């Protein structure tokens, strides 16, 4: 299964019912962080600062919740920020190179790739649950996709009108 391309041809993953369930396991926090980082990468170039309100309105995300997400992204060096009347969030030299997996680790940790589909604590390759091997294909595909895809790739797709960050 080829999961890596510029446009992200992950259609094969969506054809496996177990993968559809797995894809739904990402948190809202991860989705908000990913969308906000991409938004800033697109609109916060060359030192232009984007205010929290502009990001929240542009992405239809609750401002208060987004503020906490943005603090974590700045704390981990994904984005930079400046306080004050002309402050806001902006992309740094690391932003566009950031793999999506790095953002997932910040928001959700690694447990999504370690947990059992049936929540069996001792599920592993030598002691598998009934779905272990099916989900392993999905987990490995998603892990690979998130490790290779970067914010820069998402930003280019948005800039080219190939994908969107809000409705």
Secondary structure, DSSP 4 states (H G I P E B T S, - for coil): -----TT---HHHHTSHHHHHHHTTS-HHHHHHHHHHHHHHHHS-TT--B-HHHHHHHHT--HHHHHHHHHHHHHTTSEEEE-STT-EEEE-TTGGG-BHHHHHHHHH-SGGGTS-TT--TT-BTTB--TTHHHHHHHHHHHHHHHHH-BHHHHHHHHHTTSS-S--
